[in-house]
Amino acid sequence: MALYGERINRHRFDELAPLISEEASFWFSEGSFTGPTIRQAFERTWDLVRDEHYWLDELRWIALGPDAASCIYRFNWRGEINGAPTQGHGRGTTVLRREPAGWKIVHEHLSREA
């Protein structure tokens, strides 16, 4: 998750892609994404939120095993939208699976905090 947090802030999907399973599904407040649409969702966000910085805190591993793991956390972001400073946060869940090439994200679900 630390590597994911580091790479997501580079805003270059090609560096993030090796951490994501080809079978992944991402659920965000604006929709659900699989395959090539995952890239489009990230790039659309990076285009909208300029100079975005994203980070996780309050990580809690709720399942750990030799081939799968899952954590819940609070996500945070700040940047500029239309030139105005903006920030937000919410809650997230990530499921990772050990694949032949190493640990990969197979599912991520981000939502607003209630």
HELIX and SHEET records of a PDB file:
HELIX    1   1 ALA A    2  ILE A    8  1                                   7    
HELIX    2   2 PHE A   13  LEU A   16  1                                   4    
HELIX    3   3 ALA A   17  LEU A   19  5                                   3    
HELIX    4   4 PRO A   36  LEU A   48  1                                  13    
SHEET    1   A 6 GLY A  31  THR A  34  0                                        
SHEET    2   A 6 ILE A  20  PHE A  28 -1                                        
SHEET    3   A 6 GLY A 102  ARG A 112  1                                        
SHEET    4   A 6 ALA A  84  GLU A  99 -1                                        
SHEET    5   A 6 ALA A  68  ILE A  81 -1                                        
SHEET    6   A 6 ARG A  50  LEU A  64 -1                                        
END                                                                             
